[in-house]
């Protein structure tokens, strides 16, 4: 039986004003962890020999002391300086640019993993950063602080010659922490935006990899008859890159890493859960967004959702404009359930329970919207889209869409003539190794085959996070309730499974002691949407929706994770920000909102509905009253 002894149960008291102030991430004693000490400071240290030290070396001291002279003796300060240089002090006397350009590994391995440094580049603040990978382009000369970029290649299997390309971005002013940045989709590309905005600009040493291949997010052709590459993608690339990056970081700064963190969304969220489960020592805390932890079930569900709607002219397919009517009716029945009418569904789970779907069929009096009403056949399609996909033998495949995202869900592949390539590529290039496989042939047998194979051990099915929890690890998980690609119900199901397992294994201790799940009303997949979707999640800054107050544990979910790990105080809520047109450069915030840890939800208690302080977190039994 495992024990969670030492894991604090203390919480932030939302009524304690002192706990809600702007809290720095660095404690005073950590401010000495800077990457490049000033040369003049080191010089003064090297030449400062006290009187006591001089006496120990045979030098006279004191007022009027008569100096001995020796033509063969070197001055004490020179001796100290030579000893300092011999010990490697020249590295500290170098400028950051020199330190970066001279960096090299003493051997060809780090902790038994073959690695080769392929390049180093120094970027002072203001220098153009223009880099591209399958995850996109980062081009800026104003937004990134000074850093050293170290590129390296590591070998994951020398027999099959499988390698991973990776980079570490090391800021001048280092806070003694590191953060790994995850990928997305099938992407084989360095996550440059995350390295810059989530790493360097926060003074973290950041790293990321191409997971062992180069590709765009939807393309899995690299996996065709290549099981070792699939293993790299599944778990090995992140683990090996983490180990090697730790070695590079400590060698570069010549100081130990104080804390290690991870952040990723979608496939990157899956990577994070896989890492903390398989290698609990790799990270002290993980921020995982919209994790695709059941890849095989997710991708089979995605194709099935598309097939329910295609071909688009069949009688049971829901026309594009009818989704406007569906969304209007959902808001009419469910918008008020959190106490305020604001065009957001704050509790999709409750909405599903109380929603009366027959209202989508306009019966009786004709109205201008009658043409947008659903037929009985279309209503049946809608029900299938929004309920869990369970096979005839009872096998649960994936969760249905969540209520409230009707204007976003069709963009997730429902209105496209074919399913997203990310799903079809999975079956073509991994499950069947047949590039001519036709997605119209998808059936229960095909989906179950993908589930049973668990290719590359990529799926995170087991709810056992015990080893990570027992060593004090913390995980914060967030998910958009309007996500068109990975329905949020899957995340609630996963959290409940983890909670049940944890209570059985840890003497009825709740998973919330180390694991918090934050559902985000109105948010799409990882970023943007109609809700308060700027709260410090990975890639949100690059998407134009940063947190209102960066580094503040109320507004920045990653800062909240760090504070939890290092101060044993879990977050009771996160404040998200809705920016005009999902672009913070377009003006002041439209509104802010408290996001609450599942199963609590944010409900209106009075005041300005556009301000977070007008909401509080509570259990569902407190809800159900009409809004204002």
VOGU-3710 file (C-alpha; in Angstrom, 3 decimals, decimal comma):
1> xxxxxxxxxx> 0,000/0,000/0,000  1,332/3,380/-0,972  1,383/6,406/1,290  0,881/10,085/0,560  2,569/11,154/3,762  4,016/14,601/3,445  1,615/15,740/0,733  -0,024/18,855/2,143  -3,799/19,195/2,245  -3,658/22,955/2,721
11> xxxxxxxxxx> -5,483/25,160/0,234  -5,552/28,761/-0,832  -8,281/30,470/1,137  -10,146/32,533/-1,409  -11,261/34,872/1,384  -7,715/35,520/2,576  -6,588/38,600/0,692  -2,943/37,968/1,482  -3,025/34,677/-0,384  -4,325/36,372/-3,518
21> xxxxxxxxxx> -1,607/38,978/-3,879  0,961/38,983/-6,636  3,350/36,261/-5,520  6,842/35,951/-7,026  7,960/32,545/-8,162  11,497/32,996/-6,883  12,236/32,957/-3,199  15,070/35,324/-2,167  17,567/32,551/-1,580  17,111/31,389/-5,174
31> xxxxxxxxxx> 17,957/34,720/-6,744  21,612/33,680/-6,761  20,916/31,061/-9,442  21,905/33,228/-12,379  23,422/31,728/-15,468  26,362/34,098/-15,995  27,813/35,812/-12,923  29,242/39,259/-13,563  32,995/39,129/-14,382  33,865/42,009/-12,082
41> xxxxxxxxxx> 32,228/40,249/-9,136  34,281/37,145/-9,748  37,451/39,165/-10,198  36,956/40,855/-6,859  36,440/37,441/-5,285  39,629/36,093/-6,868  41,768/39,006/-5,683  40,279/39,347/-2,201  42,557/37,563/0,251  41,955/38,423/3,907
51> xxxxxxxxxx> 44,670/39,053/6,467  43,978/35,676/8,009  44,460/33,993/4,631  47,698/35,889/4,089  49,048/34,714/7,457  48,136/31,144/6,556  50,163/31,505/3,370  53,177/32,974/5,162  52,516/36,595/4,259  53,022/39,280/6,952
61> xxxxxxxxxx> 49,912/41,185/7,949  48,868/43,995/10,201  49,842/47,645/10,408  53,598/48,139/9,974  54,210/44,523/9,125  57,439/44,049/7,218  56,918/42,221/3,919  59,175/39,347/2,989  60,430/39,342/-0,532  60,932/36,317/-2,762
71> xxxxxxxxxx> 61,920/36,735/-6,365  60,502/33,299/-7,246  57,212/33,746/-5,409  53,995/34,811/-7,149  51,639/37,270/-5,513  48,902/35,536/-3,529  46,183/37,045/-5,670  47,767/35,634/-8,809  47,986/32,176/-7,216  44,314/32,303/-6,242
81> xxxxxxxxxx> 43,351/33,447/-9,720  45,348/30,648/-11,363  43,728/28,081/-9,109  40,316/29,536/-9,932  40,945/29,345/-13,649  42,300/25,804/-13,351  39,038/24,837/-11,638  37,023/26,031/-14,601  36,568/29,624/-13,578  37,266/30,803/-17,102
91> xxxxxxxxxx> 33,780/29,697/-18,030  32,307/32,068/-15,497  34,568/34,901/-16,610  33,299/34,480/-20,170  30,526/36,613/-21,596  27,203/34,805/-22,164  27,905/34,727/-25,899  31,343/33,168/-25,359  29,924/30,687/-22,874  27,343/29,638/-25,451
101> xxxxxxxxxx> 29,724/29,348/-28,396  32,271/27,315/-26,392  29,768/24,843/-24,995  30,643/21,226/-25,709  30,116/17,869/-24,062  33,109/16,119/-22,537  31,926/12,747/-23,838  29,521/11,201/-26,317  26,881/10,117/-23,808  24,729/11,524/-21,028
111> xxxxxxxxxx> 23,508/8,898/-18,565  24,149/6,202/-21,151  22,240/7,939/-23,945  24,350/8,701/-27,057  24,139/12,417/-27,844  25,845/14,851/-30,198  25,656/18,629/-29,913  24,966/19,786/-33,472  25,098/23,530/-32,954  25,027/26,500/-30,593
121> xxxxxxxxxx> 23,763/30,024/-31,257  23,536/33,017/-28,972  20,569/35,376/-29,246  20,923/38,661/-27,374  17,680/40,483/-26,658  16,629/42,292/-29,834  18,219/39,874/-32,282  15,854/38,388/-34,856  14,646/34,907/-33,948  13,292/33,210/-37,065
131> xxxxxxxxxx> 12,830/29,447/-36,724  10,341/27,024/-38,254  9,198/23,470/-37,592  6,102/21,357/-38,147  4,530/23,216/-35,229  4,851/26,582/-36,941  7,157/29,586/-37,230  8,496/31,842/-34,505  9,656/35,145/-35,956  10,354/38,066/-33,631
141> xxxxxxxxxx> 13,095/40,527/-32,717  11,331/42,134/-29,767  9,590/39,493/-27,683  12,337/37,140/-26,517  14,983/37,695/-23,841  18,665/36,794/-24,268  19,375/33,069/-24,492  21,706/30,371/-25,750  20,224/27,915/-28,235  21,784/24,443/-28,111
151> xxxxxxxxxx> 20,766/21,915/-30,770  21,488/18,235/-30,237  20,675/14,792/-31,583  20,282/11,768/-29,342  20,009/8,099/-30,264  17,091/6,084/-28,928  17,955/2,780/-30,598  21,445/2,308/-32,015  20,520/-0,992/-33,719  17,801/0,603/-35,818
161> xxxxxxxxxx> 19,486/4,022/-35,927  16,473/5,837/-34,522  17,336/9,352/-33,403  15,620/12,414/-31,958  16,431/16,033/-32,792  16,022/18,376/-29,851  16,905/21,837/-28,606  17,520/23,493/-25,256  17,013/27,250/-24,946  18,961/28,561/-21,971
171> xxxxxxxxxx> 18,281/32,104/-20,718  21,012/34,385/-19,397  19,124/34,937/-16,176  18,240/31,451/-15,055  15,880/30,745/-12,160  17,304/27,248/-11,464  14,263/25,561/-13,006  13,664/23,729/-16,270  10,529/23,118/-18,319  9,877/20,613/-21,074
181> xxxxxxxxxx> 7,492/21,673/-23,850  5,265/19,094/-25,544  4,116/18,658/-29,138  0,740/18,416/-30,879  -0,967/15,943/-33,199  1,565/13,709/-34,957  3,893/16,695/-35,163  7,570/16,048/-35,588  8,869/19,522/-34,883  10,522/21,625/-32,188
191> xxxxxxxxxx> 7,913/23,606/-30,165  9,645/26,953/-30,665  6,842/29,185/-29,411  6,760/27,348/-26,096  10,534/27,411/-25,723  10,492/31,185/-26,100  7,373/32,357/-24,289  6,901/29,646/-21,677  10,607/29,066/-21,114  13,163/31,768/-21,845
201> xxxxxxxxxx> 10,916/34,719/-21,079  10,102/33,221/-17,674  13,805/32,526/-16,996  13,327/28,747/-17,300  15,776/26,545/-19,150  13,428/25,049/-21,744  13,693/22,047/-24,045  11,668/20,290/-26,718  12,107/17,708/-29,469  10,717/16,496/-32,781
211> xxxxxxxxxx> 9,728/13,183/-31,081  11,963/11,287/-33,498  10,626/12,401/-36,882  9,834/15,446/-39,008  6,230/15,956/-40,091  3,201/18,218/-40,003  0,606/17,834/-37,254  -1,816/15,660/-39,244  0,732/13,406/-40,988  1,671/9,979/-39,591
221> xxxxxxxxxx> 3,257/8,625/-42,784  6,592/8,479/-40,924  5,165/5,583/-38,883  4,545/3,242/-41,823  6,213/-0,096/-40,931  8,386/1,776/-38,435  7,544/0,479/-34,935  10,630/2,038/-33,319  9,584/5,495/-34,502  6,145/4,904/-32,991
231> xxxxxxxxxx> 7,771/3,978/-29,674  9,747/7,216/-29,810  6,542/9,149/-30,360  4,694/7,175/-27,693  7,054/7,855/-24,796  10,749/7,319/-25,446  11,616/10,598/-27,164  10,330/12,745/-24,307  11,976/10,656/-21,601  15,362/10,471/-23,325
241> xxxxxxxxxx> 15,262/14,162/-24,203  14,430/15,012/-20,592  17,397/13,031/-19,285  19,803/14,518/-21,825  18,471/18,051/-21,348  19,043/17,834/-17,610  22,648/16,899/-18,314  23,141/19,744/-20,793  21,554/22,321/-18,485  23,643/21,391/-15,456
251> xxxxxxxxxx> 26,826/21,334/-17,536  26,047/24,717/-19,082  25,221/26,563/-15,872  27,450/24,394/-13,649  24,691/24,395/-11,071  22,021/21,849/-10,196  18,449/22,091/-11,411  16,206/22,935/-8,473  12,836/21,951/-9,978  11,745/20,300/-13,218
261> xxxxxxxxxx> 8,412/20,998/-14,917  6,482/20,024/-18,029  3,713/21,649/-20,056  1,887/20,473/-23,165  -1,562/20,337/-24,754  -3,390/17,788/-26,920  -0,759/15,190/-27,879  1,522/17,214/-25,634  -0,924/16,665/-22,785  -0,831/12,935/-23,462
271> xxxxxxxxxx> 2,971/13,062/-23,435  2,884/14,680/-20,006  0,571/12,096/-18,470  2,634/9,286/-19,972  5,836/10,779/-18,591  4,653/11,204/-15,006  3,204/7,691/-15,036  6,202/5,865/-16,528  9,002/8,067/-15,206  7,780/9,854/-12,066
281> xxxxxxxxxx> 11,284/11,182/-11,340  11,467/13,161/-14,580  9,256/16,049/-13,443  8,153/17,642/-10,192  5,043/19,154/-11,767  3,137/18,801/-15,040  0,631/21,119/-16,719  -1,414/19,080/-19,200  -4,079/20,567/-21,462  -6,711/18,590/-23,386
291> xxxxxxxxxx> -4,649/15,380/-23,215  -5,290/12,859/-25,988  -4,652/10,070/-23,516  -6,804/7,516/-25,376  -5,489/8,069/-28,897  -6,960/4,920/-30,427  -10,449/5,576/-29,050  -10,277/9,284/-29,860  -9,317/8,807/-33,511  -11,894/6,083/-34,131
301> xxxxxxxxxx> -14,528/8,341/-32,546  -13,397/11,262/-34,725  -13,934/9,295/-37,930  -17,273/7,986/-36,702  -18,451/11,552/-35,902  -17,611/12,624/-39,447  -19,370/9,619/-40,984  -22,555/10,496/-39,054  -22,658/13,776/-40,985  -21,395/12,702/-44,393
311> xxxxxxxxxx> -22,128/12,822/-47,223  -23,475/16,300/-46,324  -26,633/16,078/-48,452  -28,010/12,924/-46,867  -31,322/13,499/-45,031  -29,946/12,867/-41,542  -27,022/15,326/-41,885  -27,420/18,587/-39,950  -27,053/21,627/-42,297  -24,464/24,275/-41,313
321> xxxxxxxxxx> -27,018/27,004/-40,559  -29,058/24,695/-38,362  -26,233/24,641/-35,852  -27,103/28,277/-35,093  -30,607/27,185/-34,144  -29,263/24,307/-32,035  -26,897/26,601/-30,147  -29,654/29,146/-29,490  -31,865/26,462/-27,963  -29,036/25,082/-25,826
331> xxxxxxxxxx> -28,423/28,568/-24,419  -32,146/29,043/-23,864  -32,317/25,922/-21,713  -28,883/25,920/-20,052  -27,236/29,361/-20,027  -28,832/30,285/-16,675  -27,706/27,145/-14,827  -24,622/28,883/-13,376  -26,711/31,796/-12,153  -26,051/34,272/-14,954
341> xxxxxxxxxx> -27,094/34,606/-18,603  -23,865/35,328/-20,486  -24,037/33,168/-23,654  -21,855/30,504/-22,025  -22,844/27,094/-20,680  -21,007/26,863/-17,381  -22,009/23,278/-16,615  -22,382/21,070/-19,710  -22,856/17,939/-17,600  -25,926/19,348/-15,888
351> xxxxxxxxxx> -27,148/20,715/-19,215  -27,162/17,224/-20,727  -29,285/15,996/-17,852  -31,949/18,717/-18,074  -31,949/19,467/-21,814  -35,134/18,664/-23,732  -33,950/17,790/-27,263  -37,408/17,712/-28,840  -37,354/21,525/-28,673  -34,950/21,356/-31,635
361> xxxxxxxxxx> -37,868/20,168/-33,748  -39,961/23,279/-34,416  -43,481/21,935/-33,984  -46,568/24,056/-34,387  -46,479/27,712/-35,377  -44,205/28,669/-38,254  -41,427/31,172/-37,472  -38,589/32,751/-39,486  -36,333/30,111/-37,916  -38,484/27,165/-38,901
371> xxxxxxxxxx> -36,210/26,353/-41,831  -33,371/25,857/-39,349  -35,241/23,357/-37,201  -34,130/19,734/-37,177  -36,041/16,848/-38,627  -36,464/13,700/-36,563  -33,663/12,042/-38,531  -31,367/14,998/-37,927  -32,268/15,045/-34,238  -31,247/11,399/-34,025
381> xxxxxxxxxx> -27,882/12,328/-35,546  -27,493/15,135/-33,023  -28,148/12,740/-30,153  -25,456/10,362/-31,399  -22,945/13,209/-31,706  -23,566/14,340/-28,123  -23,743/11,004/-26,322  -20,897/8,630/-25,518  -19,866/6,272/-28,294  -20,405/2,779/-26,889
391> xxxxxxxxxx> -20,244/-0,309/-29,070  -22,985/-2,951/-29,070  -20,951/-5,237/-26,809  -20,659/-2,456/-24,217  -17,133/-1,330/-25,107  -16,789/2,365/-24,304  -14,932/4,158/-27,107  -15,113/7,890/-26,345  -17,246/10,691/-24,934  -19,711/12,687/-26,996
401> xxxxxxxxxx> -19,539/16,442/-27,531  -20,282/18,753/-24,606  -23,267/21,085/-24,558  -22,565/24,722/-25,356  -19,996/24,362/-28,141  -22,407/24,055/-31,055  -20,827/26,930/-32,985  -17,349/25,371/-32,664  -17,997/21,615/-32,841  -18,866/21,580/-36,590
411> xxxxxxxxxx> -15,420/23,045/-37,289  -13,820/19,942/-35,794  -14,515/17,894/-38,903  -18,284/17,539/-38,935  -18,762/19,859/-41,911  -15,755/18,590/-43,848  -16,275/16,074/-46,663  -13,682/13,773/-45,079  -12,408/13,147/-41,531  -9,327/14,967/-40,316
421> xxxxxxxxxx> -6,187/13,344/-41,774  -4,775/12,913/-38,265  -7,382/10,174/-37,717  -7,246/8,461/-41,104  -3,444/8,552/-41,067  -3,474/6,616/-37,787  -5,244/3,667/-39,370  -3,377/3,862/-42,677  0,159/4,192/-41,341  0,005/2,545/-37,923
431> xxxxxxxxxx> -2,868/0,115/-37,396  -3,082/-1,497/-40,841  0,145/-0,302/-42,524  -1,917/0,105/-45,667  -1,869/3,484/-47,404  -4,952/2,485/-49,440  -7,129/1,860/-46,376  -10,560/3,495/-46,787  -12,013/5,270/-43,759  -15,505/4,313/-44,931
441> xxxxxxxxxx> -14,604/0,772/-43,868  -14,117/1,776/-40,233  -16,059/-0,539/-37,943  -16,028/-1,782/-34,363  -13,401/-4,408/-35,201  -11,034/-1,760/-36,599  -11,427/0,471/-33,549  -10,936/-2,387/-31,101  -7,821/-3,474/-32,984  -6,333/-0,021/-32,491
451> xxxxxxxxxx> -7,240/-0,095/-28,801  -5,748/-3,568/-28,296  -2,512/-2,795/-30,141  -1,801/0,392/-28,123  0,934/1,128/-30,644  4,145/2,458/-29,157  2,493/2,195/-25,730  1,208/5,710/-26,416  -2,187/5,454/-24,720  -2,536/6,395/-21,053
461> xxxxxxxxxx> -5,235/4,035/-19,852  -4,175/3,004/-16,354  -5,331/5,493/-13,687  -2,320/4,705/-11,504  -0,320/7,889/-10,847  0,713/6,632/-7,421  4,483/6,784/-7,821  4,326/10,377/-9,046  2,014/11,370/-6,204  4,076/9,571/-3,555
471> xxxxxxxxxx> 7,190/11,608/-4,369  5,243/14,861/-4,072  4,540/15,422/-7,767  1,664/17,683/-8,781  -0,392/17,820/-11,978  -2,827/20,476/-13,199  -5,069/19,506/-16,082  -7,266/21,906/-18,063  -9,743/21,281/-20,844  -11,954/23,408/-23,095
481> xxxxxxxxxx> -15,651/22,615/-22,762  -16,215/23,608/-26,419  -13,333/21,510/-27,737  -14,270/20,221/-31,220  -11,390/17,723/-31,429  -11,226/15,998/-28,029  -14,475/16,050/-26,079  -14,093/17,182/-22,481  -16,181/14,288/-21,141  -13,189/12,009/-21,712
491> xxxxxxxxxx> -11,152/14,125/-19,272  -13,809/14,004/-16,535  -14,039/10,241/-16,978  -10,244/9,940/-16,674  -10,098/12,152/-13,582  -12,823/10,127/-11,881  -10,913/6,914/-12,632  -7,721/8,382/-11,164  -9,637/9,576/-8,104  -11,197/6,158/-7,543
501> xxxxxxxxxx> -7,842/4,404/-7,890  -6,122/6,876/-5,573  -8,737/6,473/-2,852  -8,300/2,698/-2,958  -4,497/2,842/-2,968  -3,935/5,777/-0,599  -6,318/5,084/2,277  -9,293/7,034/0,867  -7,157/10,038/-0,087  -8,648/12,097/-2,905
511> xxxxxxxxxx> -6,708/12,565/-6,129  -7,231/16,307/-5,673  -4,351/16,201/-3,180  -1,982/16,070/-6,155  -4,204/16,400/-9,259  -6,531/19,292/-10,178  -8,739/19,381/-13,282  -10,004/22,768/-14,523  -12,798/22,676/-17,165  -12,925/25,949/-19,159
521> xxxxxxxxxx> -16,386/26,980/-20,437  -16,353/28,289/-24,001  -12,739/27,371/-24,778  -11,955/25,407/-27,943  -8,975/23,073/-28,371  -6,119/24,270/-26,124  -6,544/27,934/-27,114  -9,093/30,650/-28,051  -12,889/30,372/-28,064  -15,734/32,367/-26,515
531> xxxxxxxxxx> -14,797/31,931/-22,865  -12,156/33,297/-20,507  -9,460/31,345/-22,297  -6,352/33,372/-21,444  -4,885/31,853/-18,286  -1,307/30,805/-19,042  -1,816/27,489/-20,804  0,822/26,320/-23,265  0,809/28,255/-26,570  -1,875/30,673/-25,359
541> xxxxxxxxxx> 0,581/33,577/-25,370  1,587/32,783/-28,929  -2,102/32,595/-29,880  -2,698/36,143/-28,612  -4,446/35,270/-25,344  -1,950/35,656/-22,479  -2,990/35,693/-18,827  -4,089/39,039/-17,423  -1,208/39,128/-14,935  1,714/36,912/-15,858
551> xxxxxxxxxx> 3,433/35,155/-12,924  0,450/35,821/-10,637  -0,833/32,506/-9,316  -4,446/33,644/-9,709  -4,118/34,392/-13,417  -1,315/32,110/-14,624  -2,087/28,404/-14,321  1,554/27,422/-14,775  2,611/29,839/-12,022  -0,069/28,237/-9,866
561> xxxxxxxxxx> 1,418/24,784/-10,524  4,901/25,979/-9,585  3,577/27,577/-6,407  1,770/24,353/-5,495  4,892/22,235/-6,001  7,209/24,580/-4,129  4,911/25,896/-1,388  2,448/23,005/-0,981  -0,584/25,247/-1,600  -2,980/23,968/-4,286
571> xxxxxxxxxx> -5,071/26,320/-6,420  -8,725/26,725/-5,443  -9,440/28,543/-8,709  -7,790/30,144/-11,741  -8,886/33,489/-13,203  -9,163/33,432/-16,997  -9,409/36,415/-19,332  -11,464/36,914/-22,465  -9,640/39,255/-24,874  -11,330/41,112/-27,761
581> xxxxxxxxxx> -11,428/38,761/-30,767  -8,937/36,520/-28,935  -6,220/39,154/-29,363  -4,820/41,015/-26,367  -3,479/43,783/-28,601  -7,024/44,825/-29,558  -7,939/46,403/-26,238  -8,810/45,811/-22,603  -10,261/42,475/-21,463  -13,921/41,868/-22,282
591> xxxxxxxxxx> -14,436/39,897/-19,066  -12,666/37,741/-16,506  -14,005/34,583/-14,908  -13,048/32,167/-12,157  -12,379/28,615/-13,329  -12,945/26,011/-10,643  -11,464/22,557/-10,008  -13,734/19,704/-11,074  -16,324/18,743/-9,870  -16,952/22,316/-8,633
601> xxxxxxxxxx> -18,138/24,911/-11,105  -18,051/28,694/-11,171  -21,401/30,302/-10,332  -22,561/33,870/-10,127  -23,012/35,334/-6,645  -23,800/38,955/-7,583  -22,106/42,079/-8,865  -20,602/42,863/-12,238  -20,874/39,636/-14,293  -17,829/40,701/-16,311
611> xxxxxxxxxx> -15,557/40,497/-13,252  -14,151/37,316/-11,755  -14,838/38,426/-8,177  -18,568/38,175/-8,914  -18,238/34,389/-9,105  -17,353/31,672/-6,624  -16,709/27,968/-6,804  -19,297/25,530/-5,518  -20,820/22,103/-5,865  -23,596/21,511/-8,369
621> xxxxxxxx> -26,269/21,289/-5,655  -25,913/25,046/-5,199  -26,976/25,727/-8,777  -30,138/25,826/-10,792  -31,497/29,279/-10,027  -32,362/31,679/-12,832  -29,746/34,239/-13,855  -30,008/38,013/-14,022
//
